[in-house]
């Protein structure tokens, strides 16, 4: 593509909880979450902003959420209502561009680079989209506007809830220089701690490192760090809505020394995966996968057919994957391959770091 991209990232505010509060206004002034029940090892899918003040957040176990906020009301998800609202939101996006990349029921990237709406202003388009979501769906959304997906996603979180933030092309360099490393997509708790041990707290400090040195410390992710620290992200908005997989992973501060230590982490990972599948609308799946990254940054993924989350199946897959390296493990991931994908073998995309 020639010319400067104009990317909008739209993210509805506490989507599932917002739908519940919309449909039952009595819920608006209490701490509210949507998710599984604590007695069944449930996981929080989302929560309102009152609950967040107590430290409750998505992917947290429901039992822990209730310990943090004993008065928390946890409702079971009503996916039919959430999907209906999502379809309304998607129809609003389609008024502005055909280039839409949904990330979940309530979140999407929009490429409006060549669109004439609102005098061609991405900022005005984002404001109009947010107004229409509130008027037609009855919930609020936040938006980020930037020259690429990386920055647009950061910007959408800048003025949450019910706000928007724009990063103009001429402001990218100054904005990124001051950005804390935790804001970089893919930098989770463990990677952030590793960066800080190296004296890297902000992108300005990250820029002082050569790519080769970053790759020595972080493997292939070092190349991504090098580019993002300069505000570079050439990924296009993809209109292929056939999501291939759902997955979660955890990077550990201390390497897991053996297979038994890895197996100990499975229940927590599976609970988080169950929560993520729930937030994605409980799509059918046809395969299970385990990903391991070893201490030397080599990695492997083991997969087999399966249509149910099964501790026994993930235990077997973990054993297969571990045997390929038979060395300490720094990252464990579990995932599912969705049923509506093309039936050819493909690598799972990179797992998100929790």
C-alpha positions as CSV (number, residue, x, y, z in Angstrom):
1,X,0.0,0.0,0.0
2,X,1.2,3.5,-0.8
3,X,0.7,6.5,1.4
4,X,0.1,6.7,5.1
5,X,-2.2,4.2,6.7
6,X,-5.1,5.4,8.9
7,X,-5.9,2.6,11.4
8,X,-8.7,2.7,14.0
9,X,-8.8,0.2,16.9
10,X,-12.2,0.1,18.5
11,X,-12.7,-1.7,21.8
12,X,-16.0,-1.8,23.6
13,X,-15.8,-1.0,27.3
14,X,-16.3,-4.2,29.5
15,X,-18.4,-5.6,26.8
16,X,-20.2,-8.5,28.4
17,X,-20.8,-6.6,31.6
18,X,-21.9,-3.6,29.6
19,X,-24.6,-5.6,27.9
20,X,-25.8,-6.9,31.3
21,X,-25.9,-3.4,32.8
22,X,-27.7,-2.1,29.7
23,X,-30.4,-4.7,30.0
24,X,-30.7,-4.4,33.8
25,X,-29.9,-0.9,35.0
26,X,-30.0,-2.1,38.6
27,X,-26.6,-3.7,38.0
28,X,-24.8,-0.4,37.1
29,X,-23.9,0.6,40.6
30,X,-22.6,-2.7,41.9
31,X,-19.4,-4.7,41.3
32,X,-20.3,-7.0,38.4
33,X,-18.5,-9.8,36.5
34,X,-19.4,-12.2,33.8
35,X,-17.8,-15.7,34.0
36,X,-17.8,-19.1,35.5
37,X,-18.8,-19.9,39.1
38,X,-16.0,-20.3,41.7
39,X,-17.1,-23.8,42.8
40,X,-16.5,-25.1,39.3
41,X,-13.0,-23.5,38.8
42,X,-14.6,-20.8,36.8
43,X,-12.8,-17.8,35.2
44,X,-13.8,-14.2,34.9
45,X,-14.5,-13.3,31.3
46,X,-14.9,-9.6,32.0
47,X,-16.0,-7.2,34.8
48,X,-17.3,-3.7,35.1
49,X,-15.1,-0.8,36.3
50,X,-16.5,-0.9,39.8
51,X,-15.2,-4.4,40.2
52,X,-11.8,-3.4,38.7
53,X,-11.2,-1.0,41.6
54,X,-11.0,-4.1,43.8
55,X,-8.3,-5.6,41.5
56,X,-10.7,-8.0,39.6
57,X,-9.8,-8.5,36.0
58,X,-10.4,-10.9,33.1
59,X,-8.7,-14.3,33.1
60,X,-8.7,-14.3,36.9
61,X,-10.2,-17.2,38.7
62,X,-13.7,-16.5,40.0
63,X,-12.6,-17.8,43.4
64,X,-9.9,-15.2,43.6
65,X,-12.1,-12.5,42.3
66,X,-14.6,-13.1,45.2
67,X,-11.8,-13.0,47.7
68,X,-10.8,-9.6,46.4
69,X,-14.4,-8.4,46.2
70,X,-16.7,-10.5,48.4
71,X,-19.8,-8.5,47.2
72,X,-19.0,-9.3,43.5
73,X,-22.0,-10.5,41.5
74,X,-20.8,-13.1,38.9
75,X,-23.4,-13.7,36.1
76,X,-23.1,-16.6,33.6
77,X,-22.5,-15.5,30.1
78,X,-25.4,-15.1,27.7
79,X,-23.7,-15.6,24.4
80,X,-26.8,-15.1,22.2
81,X,-27.3,-11.6,23.5
82,X,-23.6,-10.8,23.2
83,X,-23.4,-12.1,19.6
84,X,-26.5,-10.0,18.7
85,X,-24.8,-6.9,20.0
86,X,-21.6,-7.8,18.2
87,X,-23.5,-8.1,14.9
88,X,-24.9,-4.6,15.4
89,X,-21.5,-3.2,16.1
90,X,-20.0,-4.9,13.0
91,X,-22.7,-3.4,10.9
92,X,-21.7,0.1,12.1
93,X,-18.1,-0.6,11.2
94,X,-19.1,-1.6,7.7
95,X,-20.6,1.8,7.1
96,X,-17.1,3.2,7.2
97,X,-14.8,0.6,5.6
98,X,-14.8,-2.9,4.2
99,X,-11.3,-3.4,5.7
100,X,-12.2,-4.8,9.2
101,X,-10.2,-7.2,11.3
102,X,-12.3,-8.5,14.2
103,X,-10.3,-9.6,17.2
104,X,-13.2,-10.7,19.3
105,X,-17.0,-10.0,19.6
106,X,-16.3,-6.5,20.8
107,X,-12.9,-5.4,19.3
108,X,-11.6,-4.8,15.8
109,X,-9.1,-3.0,13.7
110,X,-10.5,-0.8,10.8
111,X,-8.4,0.5,8.0
112,X,-10.0,3.8,6.8
113,X,-6.9,5.1,4.9
114,X,-8.8,5.8,1.6
115,X,-12.3,6.3,3.0
116,X,-14.1,9.6,2.3
117,X,-16.4,9.7,5.3
118,X,-16.1,12.6,7.7
119,X,-13.9,14.5,5.2
120,X,-11.5,11.6,5.3
121,X,-10.6,12.2,9.0
122,X,-10.0,9.0,10.9
123,X,-10.4,10.8,14.1
124,X,-13.9,12.1,13.2
125,X,-14.8,8.6,11.9
126,X,-13.8,7.0,15.2
127,X,-15.9,9.6,17.1
128,X,-18.9,8.9,14.8
129,X,-18.5,5.1,15.2
130,X,-18.5,5.5,19.0
131,X,-21.6,7.7,19.0
132,X,-23.5,5.2,16.8
133,X,-22.5,2.3,19.0
134,X,-23.8,4.2,22.1
135,X,-27.0,5.3,20.3
136,X,-27.8,2.0,18.6
137,X,-26.3,-0.7,20.9
138,X,-26.6,1.1,24.2
139,X,-23.0,0.7,25.4
140,X,-19.8,2.7,25.2
141,X,-16.7,2.0,23.2
142,X,-13.2,3.5,23.2
143,X,-11.0,4.0,20.1
144,X,-7.4,4.6,19.1
145,X,-6.3,6.2,15.9
146,X,-2.8,5.8,14.6
147,X,-0.7,5.0,11.5
148,X,-0.4,1.3,12.4
149,X,-2.1,-1.5,14.4
150,X,0.5,-1.5,17.2
151,X,0.0,2.1,18.0
152,X,-3.8,2.1,17.4
153,X,-4.3,-0.7,20.0
154,X,-2.2,1.2,22.6
155,X,-4.1,4.4,21.8
156,X,-7.6,2.8,22.3
157,X,-6.6,2.0,25.9
158,X,-5.3,5.5,26.6
159,X,-8.6,7.3,27.5
160,X,-10.7,4.3,28.6
161,X,-13.6,4.1,29.2
162,X,-15.7,5.9,26.6
163,X,-12.8,7.9,25.1
164,X,-10.4,8.0,22.2
165,X,-6.8,9.0,21.5
166,X,-5.0,9.9,18.3
167,X,-1.4,9.4,17.5
168,X,-0.6,11.5,14.4
169,X,2.3,10.4,12.1
170,X,4.4,13.4,13.2
171,X,3.9,12.5,16.8
172,X,4.9,8.8,16.6
173,X,8.5,9.2,17.5
174,X,8.0,11.3,20.6
175,X,5.1,9.2,21.8
176,X,7.0,5.9,21.5
177,X,10.1,7.2,23.1
178,X,8.3,7.7,26.4
179,X,6.3,4.4,26.2
180,X,6.8,2.0,29.1
181,X,8.0,-1.4,27.8
182,X,4.9,-3.0,29.5
183,X,2.8,-1.3,26.8
184,X,4.5,-3.2,24.0
185,X,2.2,-6.1,22.7
186,X,3.7,-9.4,23.8
187,X,5.7,-8.0,26.7
188,X,4.1,-9.6,29.7
189,X,5.2,-9.7,33.4
190,X,8.2,-11.9,32.9
191,X,9.6,-10.2,29.8
192,X,9.1,-6.8,31.4
193,X,11.1,-8.0,34.4
194,X,13.9,-9.3,32.1
195,X,14.0,-6.0,30.3
196,X,14.2,-4.0,33.5
197,X,17.0,-6.1,34.7
198,X,18.8,-5.0,31.6
199,X,18.1,-1.4,32.5
200,X,15.3,-1.1,29.9
201,X,12.2,0.6,31.3
202,X,11.0,2.7,28.3
203,X,11.3,2.4,24.5
204,X,13.9,5.2,24.6
205,X,16.2,2.8,26.4
206,X,15.2,-0.1,24.3
207,X,16.3,1.8,21.2
208,X,19.8,2.0,22.4
209,X,20.2,-1.8,21.9
210,X,21.2,-3.5,18.7
211,X,18.9,-6.0,17.2
212,X,21.4,-8.8,17.5
213,X,21.8,-8.2,21.3
214,X,18.0,-8.2,21.8
215,X,17.7,-11.4,19.9
216,X,20.4,-13.0,22.1
217,X,18.3,-12.2,25.1
218,X,14.8,-12.7,23.7
219,X,15.1,-14.9,20.7
220,X,13.0,-14.0,17.6
221,X,10.9,-11.7,19.8
222,X,14.0,-9.4,20.0
223,X,13.5,-8.4,16.4
224,X,9.9,-7.5,17.1
225,X,11.0,-5.4,20.1
226,X,13.6,-3.6,17.9
227,X,10.9,-2.6,15.4
228,X,8.1,-1.7,17.9
229,X,10.5,0.5,19.9
230,X,10.7,2.6,16.8
231,X,6.9,2.6,16.3
232,X,7.1,0.3,13.2
233,X,4.4,-2.2,12.4
234,X,3.8,-3.1,8.8
235,X,1.0,-5.7,9.5
236,X,-2.1,-4.9,7.3
237,X,-5.6,-5.1,8.6
238,X,-6.7,-8.6,7.6
239,X,-10.3,-9.1,6.4
240,X,-10.1,-12.9,6.8
241,X,-12.5,-13.5,9.7
242,X,-11.9,-17.2,9.9
243,X,-10.0,-17.3,13.2
244,X,-7.7,-20.3,13.3
245,X,-7.1,-20.8,16.9
246,X,-7.5,-19.7,20.5
247,X,-4.6,-20.0,22.9
248,X,-3.0,-18.8,26.2
249,X,0.5,-19.0,27.4
250,X,2.6,-18.2,30.5
251,X,6.2,-17.3,30.6
252,X,7.8,-18.2,34.0
253,X,10.2,-16.1,36.0
254,X,12.2,-19.3,36.8
255,X,12.5,-22.0,34.2
256,X,10.5,-25.1,34.9
257,X,13.1,-27.8,35.4
258,X,11.3,-31.0,34.3
259,X,8.1,-32.4,32.9
260,X,6.4,-32.7,36.4
261,X,6.9,-29.0,36.9
262,X,5.3,-28.3,33.6
263,X,2.3,-30.5,34.4
264,X,1.7,-28.6,37.6
265,X,0.9,-25.6,35.5
266,X,-1.7,-27.2,33.3
267,X,-4.8,-26.7,35.5
268,X,-4.3,-22.9,35.7
269,X,-3.6,-22.7,31.9
270,X,-6.6,-24.7,31.0
271,X,-8.8,-22.5,33.2
272,X,-7.5,-19.4,31.4
273,X,-8.0,-21.1,28.0
274,X,-11.6,-21.9,29.0
275,X,-12.2,-18.3,29.8
276,X,-10.7,-17.1,26.5
277,X,-12.8,-19.6,24.5
278,X,-15.9,-18.3,26.4
279,X,-15.0,-14.7,25.6
280,X,-14.7,-15.6,21.9
281,X,-18.3,-16.9,21.9
282,X,-17.6,-20.6,22.6
283,X,-16.8,-21.5,18.9
284,X,-16.5,-25.2,18.1
285,X,-13.0,-26.6,17.8
286,X,-11.4,-29.7,16.4
287,X,-7.9,-29.8,17.7
288,X,-5.8,-29.4,20.9
289,X,-2.3,-28.1,21.1
290,X,0.5,-27.5,23.6
291,X,3.4,-25.1,23.0
292,X,6.7,-25.2,24.9
293,X,9.6,-22.7,24.7
294,X,12.7,-24.1,26.2
295,X,15.4,-22.2,28.2
296,X,17.5,-21.8,25.0
297,X,14.5,-20.2,23.2
298,X,13.9,-23.2,21.0
299,X,10.3,-24.1,20.8
300,X,7.9,-26.8,19.7
301,X,4.2,-27.3,19.3
302,X,2.4,-30.7,19.7
303,X,-1.2,-31.1,18.4
304,X,-3.8,-33.7,17.9
305,X,-7.5,-34.0,17.1
306,X,-10.0,-33.3,19.9
307,X,-13.3,-31.5,20.5
308,X,-13.3,-31.2,24.2
309,X,-10.9,-29.7,26.7
310,X,-9.3,-32.7,28.3
311,X,-6.7,-32.8,31.1
312,X,-5.6,-36.2,29.9
313,X,-5.1,-35.1,26.3
314,X,-3.1,-32.0,27.3
315,X,-1.0,-34.1,29.7
316,X,-0.2,-36.4,26.8
317,X,0.6,-33.5,24.4
318,X,2.8,-31.9,27.1
319,X,4.8,-35.1,27.4
320,X,5.3,-35.4,23.7
321,X,6.4,-31.7,23.4
322,X,8.8,-32.0,26.4
323,X,10.5,-35.1,25.1
324,X,11.5,-33.2,22.0
325,X,13.7,-30.9,24.0
326,X,14.1,-32.6,27.4
327,X,15.5,-29.4,28.9
328,X,14.2,-26.6,31.3
329,X,11.1,-24.8,30.0
330,X,10.5,-21.0,30.1
331,X,7.1,-20.9,28.5
332,X,4.0,-23.2,28.4
333,X,1.0,-22.6,26.2
334,X,-2.2,-24.5,25.5
335,X,-4.6,-23.9,22.7
336,X,-7.4,-25.2,20.5
337,X,-7.7,-25.2,16.7
338,X,-11.1,-24.0,15.6
339,X,-13.4,-26.2,13.5
340,X,-14.2,-23.8,10.7
341,X,-10.6,-23.5,9.4
342,X,-9.3,-25.0,6.2
343,X,-8.3,-28.6,6.6
344,X,-4.6,-28.2,5.9
345,X,-1.7,-28.3,8.4
346,X,-0.7,-24.9,9.7
347,X,1.5,-23.5,12.5
348,X,-0.5,-22.0,15.3
349,X,0.1,-18.2,15.5
350,X,2.2,-16.9,18.4
351,X,0.4,-17.3,21.7
352,X,-0.4,-14.2,23.7
353,X,1.6,-13.7,26.8
354,X,-0.6,-13.4,29.9
